Amino acid sequence: MQKYALLSVSDKTGIVDFARGLTEVGYSLISTGGTAKALRDAGLAVREIAEFTGFPEILDGRVKTLHPMVHGGILNIRNNPEHQTIVKAHNIKNIDIVAVNLYPFEATVAKTGVAFDEIIENIDIGGPSMLRSAAKNNAFVTVVVHADDYERVLAEIKAKGSTTAETRLELAAKAYSHTALYDSVISNYLNKKIGSKFPREYTIGGRLVQAMRYGENPHQGAAFYKVPLANEAGVSTAEQLHGKELSYNNIVDIHAAVELVKEFASPTVVIVKHMNPCGVSVADTLLTAYEEALSTDPVSAYGGIVATNREIDKALATRLAEIFLEVIIAPAFTEEAKAVLTVKKNVRLMELPLSDYRSDELDFKKVTGGFLIQDRDMHTFSDFAALPSPTKRKPSPEELRSLEFAWVVAKHVKSNAIIYTKGTRTIGVGAGQMSRVDSSKIAATKANFPLAGCAMASDAFFPFRDSVDEAAARGITAIVSPGGSIRDEEVIAAADEAGIAMVFTGVRHFRH
């Protein structure tokens, strides 16, 4: 009995060699449009789908493979007598291999200035239908969606006469993942088009970037995926120039560092450890910013992540090389800087050009049996100085500068968060405590410089006056917090007693 393979691909990588290999082991080729032309141009015999089905392509090619000769040939159960009686009666030929990849919907959406009608025309209908049919009948049919599986399929057929049941099942799973991701991209695009942020049914899709040795801990498996159409500068778009493979913890720490460094336009250095900044500085030069960020907490910086928003030169690279760092990420590195840093074979160097562009993608948090979705916390103030000050003493211009910087950093510190700053450098960071006063105390104990004259930021309101009293005892002169506590009057009174200037933002920055 003649064996048939149906090949219809938008991405033609490897398809000619695959088709040639199939003909060498006895398969006849069926194909469509551009794929058929590519195969013919390579000297291969191929039947157009219209000839195979006896029905022409219609509706500008929208209907060509949606035909009983195609889906009957794919879906019939080969050892089911009733199925075989039907296919014989209708002269349906078995299609045992289906190699399909889909219209480039994602690539079309990613282009600028593409008309909506063109985007819609790049929604594949016949392709996913064939893939789903072939995957469903994987007991008998081999379905291939990725070019890197062509060689494996050919090798098995040549060695064993056909693919194994195990391989067909694995390829079927890949096919369903492929169509699910494809539909996810379309669904999310259309929901965004109509302004439906939280639809009744929500899908998340991604492509494997990296399988990892383990997750947060060695007993946990892990992998890193990139979301289709993600184009904001971030860990998923960074290029690794040097060093060991990134770990799970590296990636979440890089994310934390990059999201904070993107907040600032002037030369900035962020040092992150366990997803919390342990040092941040904005300065006239990147080298000065690094020195100030490092001095905040040099002990915690050991084994940390350094992110910058400027190119790293030899002078800074020399200083960075003096301590152990897991990752250094910057928009660029000079050749001299690379020469200095690549001496250390394990340090990961990541290049990430930055821009002002911020996407409207959502944040996700997994819980057992479900997930949460929310807007990203990208809140900023266009005029920080215009915020209300409820205390008798108002902040000075220098204090306002310190408060604004502290407030931005606080947004990126795990709650409960307390940050002490002087100008645009961190002096002490207290993160992730169950009580706010404990974060205040920890931030003070972490400080390597006197706190007198420093500013303080709290990511949420003060439930009691104890944190303000703690700050007053340390010589803090200005505080920024959201306000809104039922004890605000008590908190303000504590500030007034100490001569502290206070600013209320009316905005909270919880980070769990």
C-alpha positions in Angstrom: 0.0 0.0 0.0 1.3 3.4 -0.9 2.4 5.6 2.0 1.6 9.3 2.1 3.2 12.2 3.9 1.4 15.6 4.0 3.9 18.5 4.2 2.6 22.1 4.6 4.9 24.5 6.3 5.3 28.3 6.6 8.8 27.9 8.0 10.5 25.8 5.3 13.7 25.2 7.3 14.8 21.6 6.6 11.7 20.6 4.8 13.4 19.8 1.5 15.8 17.4 3.1 13.0 15.8 5.1 10.9 15.4 2.1 13.7 13.9 0.1 14.4 11.4 2.9 10.7 10.4 3.0 10.7 9.7 -0.7 13.8 7.5 -0.3 11.9 5.3 2.1 8.8 5.0 -0.1 6.5 7.9 0.8 4.6 9.9 -1.7 4.4 13.6 -1.0 1.3 15.8 -0.7 1.6 19.5 -0.2 0.1 23.0 -0.6 1.1 26.2 -2.2 4.5 27.5 -1.3 5.7 24.2 0.2 4.7 22.3 -2.9 6.7 24.8 -5.0 9.8 24.5 -2.8 9.7 20.7 -3.1 9.2 20.9 -6.9 12.0 23.4 -7.2 14.2 20.9 -5.4 13.3 18.2 -8.0 10.9 16.2 -5.9 7.6 14.7 -7.1 4.7 16.2 -5.1 0.9 16.2 -5.5 -0.9 19.4 -4.8 -3.7 19.1 -2.2 -6.4 20.0 -4.8 -5.3 17.0 -6.9 -5.2 14.7 -3.9 -8.7 15.7 -2.7 -10.3 16.3 -6.1 -11.5 19.6 -4.9 -9.9 23.0 -5.7 -8.6 25.4 -3.1 -11.3 28.1 -2.6 -11.9 31.4 -0.8 -8.4 32.7 -1.4 -6.9 29.6 0.1 -8.9 29.7 3.3 -10.3 26.3 2.4 -7.9 23.7 1.0 -7.0 21.0 3.6 -10.4 21.0 5.3 -11.6 18.0 3.4 -12.7 14.4 4.2 -9.9 13.1 2.0 -7.4 14.8 4.2 -8.9 14.3 7.7 -10.3 10.9 6.8 -6.9 9.8 5.7 -5.4 11.1 9.0 -8.0 10.2 11.5 -9.2 6.7 10.5 -8.2 4.0 13.0 -6.2 1.6 11.0 -7.3 -1.5 12.9 -11.0 -0.6 13.2 -12.9 -2.7 10.5 -15.8 -0.2 10.3 -13.4 2.7 9.7 -11.6 0.7 7.0 -14.9 -0.2 5.3 -15.7 3.5 5.1 -12.3 4.7 3.8 -12.3 2.0 1.2 -15.8 2.9 0.0 -14.7 6.5 -0.4 -11.2 5.7 -1.8 -9.6 7.6 1.1 -5.8 7.1 1.3 -4.0 6.8 4.6 -1.9 9.8 5.5 0.7 8.5 7.9 3.0 11.5 8.3 1.8 15.1 8.8 4.5 17.8 9.0 2.9 21.2 9.5 3.9 24.5 11.0 1.5 27.4 11.1 0.9 30.8 9.5 3.2 33.4 11.0 0.5 35.1 13.1 3.0 36.1 15.9 5.5 37.5 13.4 2.8 39.5 11.7 1.5 41.0 14.9 5.1 42.0 15.8 5.5 44.1 12.7 4.7 47.8 12.8 1.9 49.2 10.7 0.2 46.0 9.8 -3.5 46.2 9.0 -5.9 44.3 11.2 -7.2 42.4 8.1 -3.7 41.2 7.3 -3.4 40.0 10.9 -6.6 38.1 10.7 -5.6 36.5 7.4 -2.5 35.1 9.3 -4.7 33.0 11.6 -4.2 29.5 10.4 -7.2 27.2 10.4 -6.3 24.2 8.3 -2.9 23.8 9.8 -4.0 23.5 13.5 -6.9 21.2 12.3 -4.4 18.8 10.6 -2.1 18.9 13.6 -4.9 18.1 16.1 -6.2 15.3 13.9 -2.8 13.7 13.5 -1.9 14.1 17.2 -5.2 12.5 18.2 -4.5 9.5 16.0 -0.9 9.2 17.1 -1.3 5.5 17.5 -0.9 5.4 13.7 0.1 8.8 12.5 3.4 10.7 13.0 2.9 14.4 13.5 5.9 16.8 13.3 5.8 20.5 14.1 9.4 21.3 14.7 12.2 21.1 12.1 14.6 19.7 14.7 12.5 16.5 14.8 12.8 15.8 11.1 16.1 13.9 11.3 14.9 11.8 14.3 11.7 10.8 12.5 13.7 9.8 9.4 16.2 7.9 11.4 13.6 5.8 13.1 11.7 5.1 9.9 15.0 4.0 8.2 16.0 1.8 11.1 12.6 0.3 12.1 10.3 0.8 9.1 8.2 3.3 11.1 8.3 5.6 14.1 7.8 4.0 17.5 4.5 4.4 19.4 6.5 6.2 22.1 7.9 8.7 19.6 4.5 9.3 18.0 3.0 10.0 21.5 5.8 12.4 22.3 5.4 14.2 19.0 1.6 14.4 19.5 2.2 16.2 22.9 4.4 18.6 21.1 1.8 19.3 18.5 -0.9 20.1 21.0 1.5 22.4 22.9 2.2 24.1 19.6 -1.4 24.7 18.7 -2.2 25.7 22.3 0.5 28.3 22.3 -0.6 29.5 18.8 -4.2 29.9 20.0 -3.0 31.6 23.2 -1.2 34.3 21.2 -4.3 34.9 19.1 -6.6 34.9 22.1 -4.5 37.4 24.1 -4.0 39.6 21.0 -7.8 39.8 20.4 -8.6 40.3 24.1 -6.1 43.2 24.1 -7.7 44.6 21.0 -11.1 44.7 22.6 -9.8 45.9 25.9 -10.6 42.7 27.9 -7.8 42.6 30.4 -9.3 39.8 32.6 -11.4 37.6 30.3 -13.5 34.7 31.4 -10.9 32.3 30.3 -7.2 33.2 30.3 -4.3 31.3 28.8 -0.6 31.7 29.4 1.9 30.4 26.8 5.6 30.4 26.5 8.6 29.0 24.6 11.4 27.1 26.3 14.5 29.3 26.7 16.4 27.1 29.0 16.1 23.8 30.9 17.8 24.2 34.2 19.8 21.9 36.5 17.4 22.7 39.3 15.1 25.4 40.6 15.3 27.4 43.8 16.7 24.3 45.5 18.5 21.3 44.1 15.5 19.0 44.7 13.3 21.1 42.5 13.2 20.8 38.7 12.9 24.1 36.7 12.9 25.7 33.3 12.8 29.2 31.9 10.2 30.2 29.2 9.7 33.4 27.2 6.3 34.8 26.5 5.5 35.3 22.8 5.6 38.9 21.7 7.4 40.1 24.8 9.6 43.0 23.7 10.3 45.2 26.7 13.9 45.1 27.9 14.2 42.5 30.6 15.8 39.2 31.6 14.1 37.4 28.7 15.6 39.7 26.1 19.1 39.9 27.6 22.1 38.3 25.8 24.6 36.3 27.9 28.1 37.1 26.8 30.1 35.0 29.3 29.9 32.7 32.2 28.1 29.7 33.5 24.5 28.9 32.6 22.0 31.1 34.4 20.2 29.4 37.4 16.6 29.8 38.5 17.7 32.2 41.3 19.9 34.2 38.9 17.0 34.9 36.7 14.6 36.1 39.4 17.3 38.2 40.9 18.2 39.7 37.4 14.6 40.5 37.0 14.5 42.3 40.3 17.7 44.3 39.5 16.7 45.3 36.0 13.2 46.4 37.0 14.7 48.7 39.6 17.5 50.1 37.4 15.0 51.0 34.7 13.4 53.5 37.1 16.3 55.9 36.7 17.6 58.0 33.8 21.0 59.1 35.4 23.9 56.7 35.9 22.6 54.1 38.3 23.9 50.9 39.9 21.6 48.4 41.6 22.9 45.5 43.7 20.4 42.7 44.4 20.5 39.7 46.7 17.6 37.3 47.0 15.3 39.6 45.0 15.9 42.6 47.3 18.2 45.5 46.6 21.0 45.7 49.1 22.5 48.8 47.5 21.3 51.4 45.1 22.8 54.7 43.9 22.3 57.3 41.3 25.4 59.4 40.7 27.3 61.5 38.2 29.3 58.5 37.1 28.7 54.8 37.1 31.9 54.2 39.1 30.7 56.5 41.8 27.3 54.9 41.8 28.8 51.5 42.2 31.0 52.6 45.1 28.0 54.1 46.9 25.7 51.2 46.2 28.4 48.7 47.4 29.0 50.7 50.6 25.4 50.3 51.6 25.9 46.6 52.4 29.1 45.1 51.1 28.6 41.9 53.0 25.2 41.2 51.3 26.6 42.3 47.9 28.9 39.2 48.0 27.4 36.7 45.5 24.9 39.3 44.4 23.6 40.7 41.1 24.8 44.0 39.8 22.7 45.9 37.2 23.6 49.2 35.6 21.9 51.5 33.1 25.2 52.6 31.4 28.0 50.8 29.6 30.6 49.3 31.9 34.2 50.5 31.3 37.5 49.1 32.4 37.6 51.2 35.6 34.3 49.9 36.9 35.1 46.4 35.6 38.3 46.4 37.7 36.3 47.3 40.8 33.6 44.7 40.0 36.2 42.0 39.6 37.4 42.5 43.2 34.4 40.7 44.8 32.5 37.5 43.9 29.4 38.4 41.9 26.9 36.0 40.3 25.8 38.2 37.4 26.7 41.6 36.0 24.1 43.0 33.6 24.5 46.3 31.7 23.5 47.8 28.4 27.0 47.2 27.1 30.6 46.4 28.1 33.7 48.0 26.5 36.2 45.5 25.1 38.6 46.4 27.9 35.9 45.7 30.5 35.2 42.3 29.0 38.8 41.5 29.1 38.9 42.2 32.8 35.7 40.4 33.7 36.0 37.3 31.6 39.1 36.3 33.5 36.6 35.0 36.0 35.1 32.0 34.1 32.0 31.7 36.3 30.7 35.2 36.4 27.8 35.7 34.1 28.0 38.8 31.9 24.6 39.9 30.4 24.1 42.6 27.9 20.7 44.3 27.9 20.1 47.6 25.9 17.5 49.7 27.7 14.8 52.0 26.5 12.0 54.1 27.9 9.4 51.6 26.5 7.3 49.8 29.1 4.8 47.2 28.0 1.3 46.7 29.4 1.9 43.0 30.2 0.5 41.7 33.5 2.1 40.2 36.5 1.3 36.6 37.4 1.6 34.7 40.7 1.1 31.0 41.0 -0.9 29.5 43.8 -1.8 25.8 44.2 -4.6 25.0 41.7 -4.6 28.5 40.1 -2.9 31.8 39.5 -3.4 35.5 40.1 -3.1 38.2 37.5 -2.6 41.9 38.2 -1.3 45.1 36.6 2.4 45.7 37.1 3.2 48.3 39.7 4.6 51.0 37.5 3.2 54.0 39.4 5.2 57.1 39.4 4.7 60.8 40.4 5.2 63.5 37.8 5.6 66.1 40.6 6.8 64.5 43.8 7.3 67.9 45.4 3.5 68.6 45.1 2.6 65.7 47.5 1.0 66.8 50.8 3.0 67.2 53.9 0.9 66.8 57.1 3.6 67.7 59.5 4.5 71.1 61.0 7.9 71.1 59.4 8.0 70.7 55.6 10.8 68.9 53.8 13.6 70.9 52.4 14.5 70.5 48.7 17.4 68.2 49.6 15.1 66.1 51.8 12.6 65.9 49.0 15.3 64.6 46.7 16.2 61.9 49.2 12.5 61.0 49.8 11.7 60.7 46.2 14.7 58.4 45.6 13.8 56.3 48.7 10.2 56.0 47.5 11.2 54.6 44.2 13.5 52.1 45.8 10.8 51.1 48.3 8.6 49.9 45.5 11.2 47.2 44.7 11.8 46.0 48.2 9.8 43.1 49.7 7.2 44.1 52.3 7.4 45.2 54.9 10.0 47.6 53.5 11.9 50.4 55.1 14.6 52.3 53.3 17.0 54.9 54.6 18.6 57.2 52.0 20.9 60.2 51.8 20.5 62.0 48.5 20.3 59.4 45.8 22.0 56.6 47.6 20.8 53.9 49.9 22.1 53.9 53.5 20.1 51.1 54.9 17.5 48.6 53.7 15.1 46.6 55.8 13.0 44.0 53.9 10.5 41.3 54.2 9.7 41.5 57.9 6.4 40.7 59.5 6.3 44.0 61.4 7.2 47.4 60.1 9.2 48.4 63.2 11.4 45.3 62.8 12.2 46.4 59.2 13.0 49.9 60.6 15.4 48.4 63.1 17.0 46.0 60.5 17.5 48.8 58.1 19.3 50.8 60.8 21.5 47.9 61.8 22.5 47.4 58.2 23.6 51.0 57.7 27.3 51.6 57.5 27.0 55.3 57.8 25.4 57.6 60.4 21.6 57.9 59.9 21.4 61.4 61.3 20.0 63.7 58.6 18.9 60.8 56.4 15.4 60.2 54.9 13.2 57.2 55.3 10.6 55.5 53.1 7.9 53.0 54.1 6.1 51.0 51.4 2.9 51.1 53.4 1.3 53.2 56.2 2.6 53.1 59.7 0.1 51.1 61.8 1.6 52.6 65.0 4.0 55.4 65.8 6.8 52.9 66.9 8.6 53.1 63.5 8.6 56.9 63.6 9.9 56.8 67.1 12.6 54.4 66.0 13.5 56.7 63.1 13.6 59.8 65.4 16.0 58.0 67.7 18.3 57.4 64.7 18.3 61.0 63.6 16.0 60.7 60.6 14.8 64.1 59.5 12.2 63.2 56.8 9.8 60.4 56.1 7.6 59.4 53.1 4.8 56.8 53.4 1.4 56.3 51.9 -0.5 57.5 55.0 -4.1 56.3 55.5 -3.7 54.6 58.8 -6.5 55.0 61.4 -3.6 56.2 63.6 -2.2 58.8 61.2 -2.8 61.5 63.8 -0.7 59.6 66.3 2.0 59.0 63.6 2.0 62.7 62.6 2.3 63.7 66.2 5.3 61.5 66.7 6.9 63.2 63.7 6.1 66.6 65.0 7.6 65.8 68.4 10.8 64.9 66.7 10.8 67.7 64.2 10.6 65.3 61.3 9.1 66.4 58.0 6.7 63.9 56.5 5.2 63.4 53.1 2.1 61.3 52.3 1.8 59.7 48.9 -1.6 58.2 49.1 -0.2 55.2 47.2 1.0 51.9 48.6 3.7 49.7 47.2 3.2 46.2 48.8 5.5 43.6 47.3 4.9 40.0 48.3 
